Amino acid sequence: MKRYGSVIGLRPEAIAEYKRVHAAVWPKVLEQIKHSNISNYSIYLREPENLLFAYYEYTGTDHDGDMAAMAADPVTQDWWKVCMPMQSPLATRRDGEWWAGMEEVFHLD
C-alpha cells in the first residue's frame, strides 16, 4: 500500500456546491475509485484559504495504469466536468497535474 496526498484550490463561490455534490458522490464514480485500487479516500477543505487536500491509499501494482483507466471511464469524466470548474489548480503544480502532488514527510501507524 502506498499513501498519496494532493492539494488544489477551490473557488470561493463554489464551496457550498462542492460540499453538496460530494455529500452524494455518484455510485458509479465510487465504484471506479474502488476498481482503481484506491481506498481510505478523503478530501478535506481548509478555509479561508480555500484549499482542498486529498488523501488516499493505493493497493494496486500499476498506479499509472489504474489512474489511466479511471480517466478513461465516461462516468468519471462526467463527474470531473462537474467538479473541475469549481477547482483552482495551483500555479506551482507539475506539468500534467490537476491536483498538485505532495511529498509525505511523516507517518505513524
Backbone bond lengths (Angstrom), bond angles and torsions (degrees), N, CA, C in turn:
res aa  C-N    CA-C-N  psi(-1)  N-CA   C-N-CA  omega(-1)  CA-C   N-CA-C  phi
1 M - - - 1.440 - - 1.521 108.78 -
2 K 1.321 115.79 138.23 1.456 121.67 176.09 1.524 108.46 -126.36
3 R 1.330 116.31 137.62 1.460 122.08 178.87 1.522 110.13 -92.11
4 Y 1.334 116.33 141.45 1.457 122.41 177.71 1.521 109.45 -127.85
5 G 1.321 116.26 140.06 1.452 122.13 173.67 1.513 109.30 -131.90
6 S 1.323 116.07 144.84 1.458 120.26 178.52 1.525 108.94 -149.92
7 V 1.334 114.97 163.36 1.460 120.78 -175.90 1.528 109.70 -139.41
8 I 1.324 115.48 149.51 1.461 122.58 177.15 1.524 107.19 -155.48
9 G 1.298 116.52 155.87 1.458 120.39 174.65 1.521 111.10 -81.05
10 L 1.325 115.42 159.54 1.460 122.35 175.03 1.523 107.88 -126.49
11 R 1.309 115.95 128.94 1.463 120.05 -179.24 1.536 108.88 -63.21
12 P 1.324 117.70 130.91 1.472 120.39 -175.80 1.528 113.38 -54.91
13 E 1.309 116.98 -38.09 1.459 120.08 -178.15 1.529 112.68 -72.76
14 A 1.329 117.55 -9.17 1.466 121.98 -177.01 1.526 113.53 -104.37
15 I 1.318 118.01 0.45 1.466 120.33 -174.23 1.523 112.03 -57.41
16 A 1.313 117.61 -51.04 1.472 120.09 -177.53 1.533 111.25 -61.99
17 E 1.317 117.40 -42.51 1.463 120.81 -179.89 1.531 111.07 -67.29
18 Y 1.324 117.61 -39.97 1.457 120.98 179.08 1.534 109.96 -61.78
19 K 1.306 116.57 -44.07 1.463 120.33 177.12 1.529 110.76 -63.13
20 R 1.328 116.63 -41.32 1.454 120.89 -178.58 1.528 111.54 -62.22
21 V 1.333 117.37 -49.11 1.470 118.81 -177.64 1.528 111.49 -68.77
22 H 1.320 117.66 -31.00 1.462 119.45 179.43 1.531 113.11 -80.23
23 A 1.315 116.98 -11.65 1.467 120.11 172.79 1.525 110.72 -76.02
24 A 1.326 116.33 -13.56 1.475 121.26 -179.22 1.522 109.54 -146.03
25 V 1.329 115.94 61.94 1.470 120.49 179.17 1.525 108.54 -61.41
26 W 1.327 115.23 139.71 1.457 120.57 -178.06 1.540 110.64 -58.25
27 P 1.328 117.90 134.01 1.470 121.17 -178.47 1.531 113.80 -55.11
28 K 1.319 118.38 -39.34 1.472 120.23 -179.78 1.526 111.18 -66.47
29 V 1.321 117.65 -31.02 1.469 121.06 176.01 1.523 109.36 -68.09
30 L 1.318 116.83 -43.42 1.468 120.67 177.96 1.535 110.94 -62.60
31 E 1.333 116.29 -40.02 1.469 119.94 177.29 1.523 110.95 -61.80
32 Q 1.327 116.84 -42.84 1.468 120.50 -179.45 1.521 110.91 -64.92
33 I 1.316 117.26 -40.20 1.467 120.71 177.71 1.524 109.59 -58.09
34 K 1.320 116.68 -48.42 1.467 120.37 179.64 1.528 111.28 -64.94
35 H 1.339 116.33 -41.16 1.468 121.01 179.02 1.533 110.75 -62.17
36 S 1.325 116.92 -27.18 1.465 121.75 179.35 1.523 112.06 -87.39
37 N 1.321 116.36 16.58 1.466 123.05 174.19 1.522 113.43 66.75
38 I 1.331 116.59 32.48 1.459 122.19 177.48 1.522 108.50 -106.82
39 S 1.322 115.18 134.72 1.465 121.02 175.43 1.529 108.67 -140.36
40 N 1.317 115.01 171.56 1.469 121.31 -179.14 1.527 111.47 48.13
41 Y 1.315 115.56 47.10 1.456 122.08 -177.54 1.524 109.19 -89.47
42 S 1.315 115.98 124.57 1.463 121.77 179.08 1.516 109.24 -135.22
43 I 1.331 115.69 148.54 1.462 122.13 171.27 1.515 106.87 -126.29
44 Y 1.328 115.61 129.43 1.455 122.72 179.00 1.524 109.11 -114.14
45 L 1.319 116.13 148.42 1.464 121.96 176.09 1.512 109.43 -113.33
46 R 1.327 116.14 130.21 1.467 122.65 175.02 1.524 107.80 -110.00
47 E 1.338 114.73 112.38 1.458 120.50 174.45 1.531 107.94 -107.56
48 P 1.269 122.59 148.99 1.452 127.93 12.05 1.528 113.72 -90.45
49 E 1.332 117.75 2.12 1.468 120.13 -179.30 1.517 112.36 -70.49
50 N 1.343 116.09 -19.66 1.460 123.16 179.75 1.521 111.79 59.73
51 L 1.328 114.59 51.09 1.451 121.90 176.03 1.523 109.13 -108.00
52 L 1.319 115.48 135.66 1.453 121.58 172.64 1.524 107.81 -100.49
53 F 1.313 116.72 132.79 1.451 123.02 175.82 1.518 107.50 -116.84
54 A 1.315 117.21 124.07 1.465 121.53 178.65 1.525 109.41 -110.41
55 Y 1.324 115.04 142.47 1.461 122.56 177.25 1.522 107.69 -135.44
56 Y 1.329 115.85 135.86 1.464 119.28 171.33 1.519 109.86 -151.48
57 E 1.327 113.56 162.54 1.454 121.56 176.60 1.525 107.83 -112.56
58 Y 1.321 115.17 131.81 1.460 122.05 -178.60 1.516 109.18 -108.53
59 T 1.340 116.63 126.23 1.467 120.70 -176.25 1.521 113.35 -114.04
60 G 1.316 117.93 5.05 1.461 120.83 -179.57 1.517 112.35 -85.42
61 T 1.332 115.00 -169.05 1.466 120.97 -179.06 1.527 112.62 -118.94
62 D 1.330 117.37 -3.26 1.466 121.59 -178.45 1.532 108.98 -140.50
63 H 1.312 116.20 77.66 1.465 121.35 -176.17 1.528 111.19 -57.05
64 D 1.323 117.15 -48.72 1.466 120.02 -179.28 1.528 111.41 -59.41
65 G 1.331 116.69 -43.15 1.458 120.74 179.32 1.517 112.63 -65.62
66 D 1.329 116.14 -42.02 1.464 119.56 178.46 1.524 111.47 -66.55
67 M 1.322 117.19 -37.42 1.468 119.99 178.50 1.535 110.47 -69.87
68 A 1.327 116.96 -35.34 1.462 120.64 176.57 1.532 110.49 -66.31
69 A 1.327 116.87 -40.06 1.465 120.29 177.86 1.525 110.48 -63.73
70 M 1.316 116.51 -40.03 1.457 119.84 177.36 1.527 110.21 -63.77
71 A 1.317 116.93 -44.89 1.468 121.43 -179.19 1.528 111.82 -64.44
72 A 1.328 118.01 -25.85 1.454 122.13 -179.48 1.531 112.41 -85.04
73 D 1.312 117.61 -12.64 1.455 122.05 -177.89 1.531 110.29 -71.31
74 P 1.330 118.59 122.06 1.474 121.26 -176.39 1.533 113.98 -59.96
75 V 1.337 118.12 -38.02 1.464 119.77 -179.91 1.527 110.17 -68.26
76 T 1.328 116.45 -41.05 1.465 120.06 176.57 1.517 110.28 -62.61
77 Q 1.319 117.86 -40.14 1.462 120.73 177.02 1.526 110.98 -60.33
78 D 1.329 116.95 -41.60 1.465 120.40 177.45 1.528 111.05 -64.90
79 W 1.335 116.87 -39.53 1.466 121.29 177.25 1.530 110.34 -61.44
80 W 1.309 115.80 -44.67 1.466 119.45 179.54 1.530 111.44 -63.37
81 K 1.342 117.00 -32.56 1.470 119.94 176.92 1.525 111.14 -64.07
82 V 1.320 117.03 -28.62 1.462 121.81 175.80 1.526 109.93 -75.45
83 C 1.325 116.67 -45.83 1.470 121.59 -171.08 1.530 114.40 -82.76
84 M 1.309 117.77 -39.05 1.470 119.91 -171.65 1.527 114.13 -60.76
85 P 1.323 120.52 -38.51 1.464 118.41 178.46 1.531 113.62 -63.73
86 M 1.328 117.13 -20.35 1.462 120.96 178.73 1.526 112.13 -82.59
87 Q 1.315 116.36 -17.12 1.457 121.69 -174.53 1.521 111.46 -94.26
88 S 1.315 115.16 158.78 1.458 122.47 179.64 1.533 107.97 -133.38
89 P 1.335 117.68 94.83 1.466 120.52 -176.61 1.531 112.02 -60.08
90 L 1.316 115.21 147.79 1.459 120.65 178.42 1.525 110.09 -69.41
91 A 1.304 116.57 138.92 1.471 121.20 178.87 1.528 111.00 -63.45
92 T 1.324 117.62 -23.48 1.462 122.13 -175.96 1.526 113.45 -92.23
93 R 1.332 117.82 7.04 1.472 118.82 -179.19 1.529 110.09 -67.77
94 R 1.335 115.67 158.09 1.461 120.88 178.81 1.526 110.49 -73.66
95 D 1.318 116.04 158.08 1.458 120.77 174.84 1.525 109.56 -54.83
96 G 1.299 116.32 134.96 1.454 121.54 178.64 1.517 114.49 86.94
97 E 1.323 118.34 -7.86 1.463 121.01 179.30 1.527 110.10 -92.62
98 W 1.321 116.29 144.93 1.460 122.13 166.35 1.515 107.09 -101.76
99 W 1.330 116.44 -61.11 1.458 122.08 168.40 1.538 106.48 -79.65
100 A 1.314 117.81 134.98 1.463 121.45 179.81 1.525 109.68 -81.24
101 G 1.324 116.05 124.98 1.447 120.88 177.80 1.520 111.27 -67.43
102 M 1.320 115.52 153.71 1.468 121.32 179.65 1.520 109.67 -127.87
103 E 1.299 115.33 154.63 1.460 121.96 177.32 1.518 109.78 -91.76
104 E 1.317 116.33 130.08 1.464 120.47 174.00 1.525 108.67 -76.56
105 V 1.310 116.76 122.81 1.462 120.14 -179.27 1.527 112.82 -112.30
106 F 1.329 117.34 -8.23 1.461 120.33 177.02 1.513 109.31 -159.94
107 H 1.317 115.82 142.24 1.460 122.26 173.28 1.522 108.54 -153.87
108 L 1.331 116.04 142.67 1.452 122.42 175.90 1.517 108.19 -133.36
109 D 1.313 117.37 124.17 1.480 120.88 173.45 1.510 108.95 -90.32
